[in-house]
Structures are given as structure tokens and as C-alpha cells.
């Protein structure tokens, strides 16, 4: 497919009058620098790659500002057992956006946030929901799963009441 597209682009460029004019002089019209097709493709690739990287970074930043993300980190920072298991200083890493464990829709959010410390590393699993769009997010469950398989519950909504309770 790409080879066919490349051939079609090459044929189209050969028929362009501004390109045949450039071939004779070896320079781009209105400029003193020659631009080959290879340089043009390379430049376009760099711009496209940079745009993708910036977009990925901005999506990462948007996730860190959401209330369910912030609420989960508050639970982690206020839980002594989890902090002891990871060690200080605590590092929160970027989400892996292509991980299927990270899922957000209008009323549900599930995240798997990579965290680490000097003693251990793991993932903070967050489950959150809301009753309707544009209402506040409420944590349903937050737990820390370390790389060694140990699981530390940080927060869970009590099943018999409407109140949220911390698990100890």
C-alpha cells in the first residue's frame, strides 16, 4: 500500500510545473536552498512524529488533573502501610494509555497508575464512578498491587451504606 502511494505521489510530483522548474535550476522557487523529495518527506515525518509526541504528553497531563486520579493519589499518600511498602520518595509515573486496564467513559473510570519507590514498585488500581455526566466522581475502590504480587487495599466503598469508608 505504501509503495503504491509513494509511486502515485512521485508521478503526481513529476507532472507539477513548479517541480519541473525546480529540476532545471536545482532550487525551490523563491528560495536559494535546494529541497529534495527526501528532505521534504523527512521534514514532514519529523513534524508528524513531534505532533504525536506532544498530543500523547497532553493527554497524559489531562489525566493527572482529573478528580478520580487526584483522589486516588490522596488515598495512597495517606496510607502508611502502602508508603512503607514503596518507600520514600514516592514516584508516580505516566499512565500507559494503550493498556486495556485504563478505561474511562461517561460514568465509569478505571486506571492502573504506575508508582514506585526505593523499596518496591507496582500499580495503583483505581475504580471510580458517577451517577450521571457532569456530576462528581466518587471512588469505588483503590488498591496498590506491588510487583511481588502483594496487594494492599487503600479504599473501598462499603456495600451496605451510602458512605465511603477507608479500609484499614
C-alpha positions as CSV (number, residue, x, y, z in Angstrom):
1,X,0.0,0.0,0.0
2,X,2.8,2.5,1.0
3,X,4.8,1.6,-2.2
4,X,1.7,2.3,-4.3
5,X,1.1,5.6,-2.5
6,X,4.7,6.6,-2.9
7,X,4.6,5.8,-6.7
8,X,1.4,7.8,-7.1
9,X,2.9,10.8,-5.2
10,X,6.1,10.6,-7.3
11,X,4.1,10.6,-10.6
12,X,1.9,13.5,-9.4
13,X,5.0,15.5,-8.4
14,X,6.6,14.8,-11.9
15,X,3.6,16.5,-13.5
16,X,3.7,19.6,-11.4
17,X,5.1,22.7,-13.3
18,X,6.7,24.2,-10.2
19,X,8.7,21.0,-9.7
20,X,9.9,20.7,-13.3
21,X,11.0,24.4,-13.0
22,X,12.9,23.4,-9.8
23,X,14.6,20.5,-11.5
24,X,16.1,22.8,-14.1
25,X,17.5,25.2,-11.5
26,X,18.0,22.7,-8.7
27,X,16.4,25.1,-6.2
28,X,12.9,25.6,-4.8
29,X,11.0,28.5,-6.3
30,X,11.6,31.7,-4.4
31,X,14.4,30.2,-2.3
32,X,18.1,29.8,-2.5
33,X,18.2,26.3,-1.0
34,X,17.5,23.1,-2.9
35,X,14.9,20.8,-1.3
36,X,14.8,17.2,-2.5
37,X,11.8,15.0,-2.1
38,X,13.7,13.1,0.6
39,X,14.3,16.2,2.7
40,X,10.6,17.1,2.3
41,X,9.4,13.6,3.4
42,X,11.9,13.6,6.3
43,X,10.7,17.1,7.4
44,X,7.1,16.0,7.3
45,X,7.9,12.9,9.2
46,X,9.6,14.9,12.0
47,X,6.7,17.3,12.2
48,X,4.2,14.4,12.4
49,X,6.2,12.5,14.9
50,X,6.6,15.6,17.1
51,X,2.9,16.3,16.9
52,X,2.1,12.7,18.0
53,X,4.5,13.0,21.0
54,X,3.1,16.4,22.0
55,X,-0.5,15.0,21.8
56,X,0.4,12.0,23.9
57,X,2.0,14.2,26.5
58,X,-1.1,16.5,26.6
59,X,-3.4,13.5,27.1
60,X,-1.1,12.3,30.0
61,X,-1.3,15.8,31.6
62,X,-5.1,15.8,31.2
63,X,-5.4,12.5,33.1
64,X,-3.3,13.8,36.0
65,X,-5.8,16.7,36.5
66,X,-8.9,14.6,36.8
67,X,-10.6,14.2,40.2
68,X,-10.5,10.4,40.2
69,X,-6.8,10.4,39.6
70,X,-6.2,13.0,42.3
71,X,-8.5,11.3,44.8
72,X,-6.6,8.0,44.3
73,X,-3.2,9.6,44.9
74,X,-4.6,11.2,48.1
75,X,-5.5,7.8,49.3
76,X,-2.1,6.5,48.5
77,X,-0.3,9.4,50.3
78,X,-2.5,9.0,53.4
79,X,-2.0,5.2,53.7
80,X,1.1,4.4,55.9
81,X,1.3,0.7,55.0
82,X,1.5,1.5,51.3
83,X,4.0,4.2,51.8
84,X,6.1,1.9,53.9
85,X,6.0,-0.9,51.3
86,X,7.1,1.5,48.5
87,X,9.5,3.7,50.5
88,X,10.1,7.4,50.2
89,X,10.4,9.3,48.0
90,X,7.3,8.1,46.1
91,X,7.4,8.4,42.3
92,X,4.2,8.5,40.2
93,X,4.8,7.6,36.6
94,X,2.9,8.3,33.4
95,X,-0.1,6.1,32.5
96,X,0.3,3.6,29.7
97,X,-2.5,4.8,27.5
98,X,-2.6,1.7,25.4
99,X,-3.1,-0.5,28.5
100,X,-6.6,-2.0,28.4
101,X,-6.7,-1.6,32.2
102,X,-7.1,2.1,31.7
103,X,-10.7,2.8,30.7
104,X,-12.8,5.9,31.1
105,X,-16.3,6.6,29.8
106,X,-19.1,8.9,30.8
107,X,-19.9,7.3,34.2
108,X,-17.0,4.9,34.9
109,X,-13.3,5.2,35.2
110,X,-10.7,2.6,35.8
111,X,-7.0,3.4,35.9
112,X,-3.8,1.5,36.5
113,X,-1.3,4.1,37.7
114,X,2.4,3.0,37.8
115,X,4.1,4.0,41.1
116,X,7.5,3.3,42.6
117,X,9.8,4.0,45.5
118,X,13.2,2.9,46.6
119,X,11.9,-0.4,48.1
120,X,9.3,-1.5,45.6
121,X,7.3,-0.7,42.6
122,X,3.7,-1.5,41.5
123,X,0.4,-0.2,40.2
124,X,-2.3,1.8,41.9
125,X,-5.6,0.4,40.7
126,X,-8.4,2.9,40.8
127,X,-12.1,2.3,40.2
128,X,-14.4,5.3,40.2
129,X,-17.9,6.2,39.1
130,X,-20.5,8.9,39.0
131,X,-24.3,8.8,38.7
132,X,-24.5,11.0,35.5
133,X,-22.3,13.1,33.3
134,X,-21.1,16.4,34.8
135,X,-21.5,15.1,38.4
136,X,-18.7,14.5,40.9
137,X,-16.6,11.3,40.6
138,X,-16.7,9.0,43.6
139,X,-14.0,6.5,44.3
140,X,-15.3,2.9,44.4
141,X,-12.1,1.1,45.1
142,X,-8.3,1.9,45.3
143,X,-5.7,-0.7,45.9
144,X,-1.9,-1.0,45.5
145,X,-0.6,-4.1,43.7
146,X,3.1,-4.5,44.1
147,X,5.3,-6.3,41.6
148,X,5.9,-9.2,44.0
149,X,2.1,-9.8,44.0
150,X,1.3,-8.3,47.4
151,X,-2.0,-6.4,47.3
152,X,-2.6,-3.5,49.7
153,X,-6.3,-2.3,49.9
154,X,-6.4,1.5,50.3
155,X,-10.0,2.4,49.9
156,X,-13.3,0.7,49.2
157,X,-16.9,1.9,49.3
158,X,-18.9,0.0,51.9
159,X,-21.5,-2.2,50.3
160,X,-24.2,-1.7,53.0
161,X,-24.3,2.1,53.3
162,X,-24.0,5.1,51.1
163,X,-20.9,6.3,52.9
164,X,-17.4,5.8,51.7
165,X,-15.1,4.0,54.2
166,X,-11.4,3.6,54.3
167,X,-10.1,0.1,54.7
168,X,-7.5,-0.3,57.3
